[in-house]
């Protein structure tokens, strides 16, 4: 049986000038269509979690939209 490879350690990037850890590149902005798809997917999983019981579609969407917007605001 082949031996599994161990993951290589990840080196932290440092700024040449300051010697401090370099900040990651700014997050790419999502298009309105991409945000819509994230909300749509989140609402689907909320509906699935409750067994697709009818009558909660709007509430699922509202909760999904708030959740996605909150997550996106947390990104920098």
N, C-alpha and C positions, 0 to 999 in steps of 0.2 A: 504494500500500500504506500502511496506517495505521501511524503511529509508535507503538511500544510505550510505555506509560506507565512512568516510572521510579518505584520505590517511594518513598514519603515517608519521610524520616528519623523514627525513633522517639525522642521526647523522654523523657529519664529523669525520673521523678517524684522530687521532693525534699520532705522534710518541712518544713513551714512553720516549726516551732519550732526544729529543730536544724540545718536546712540540709543534712542528710545524706540520702543516697538512702533512700527509703521502702522497707521490706521488703514483699515480695509478700504477699497474703492467705494465710492458712494453707490448705493443701491440704484439699480435701474428703475425708472418710473414705469408703472404698468399702464397700459392703455385702458380706456374705459371698457373695451370689450374683454380684456383680461380680467379686470375687476369683476365684471358681470359674471364671467365663467366661474370665478372663485366663489361668488355668492351663490350661484346656481348649484354648484357642487356641494357647498356647505348645507344649503337648504335640503338637497336630496338626502344627504346623510342624516340630517335631523328627522326627516320623514321616515326614512328606513329604520331608524332607531326606535320609532314608536309604531312600527308595523304598517306604515302607510295608511293609518286610520284617517278617513276623510274629515274635512272640516277644520284642519289646522294649517292649511297651506300658506295663508297670509302670515300667520304667526311664525311659521318656519322661516319664511323669507325675511321678515323683519329681524328676527334673531340672527339669521345668517349674515345679513347685511351689516348689522351692528358689530358682530364678531369679526368679520373680514376687515371692516374699516378700522376697528381697534387694533388688529394685528398690523395693518399697513401703517398706521400712525406710529407704531412702535419701531418700525424700520427707519433707519436713517440713510 
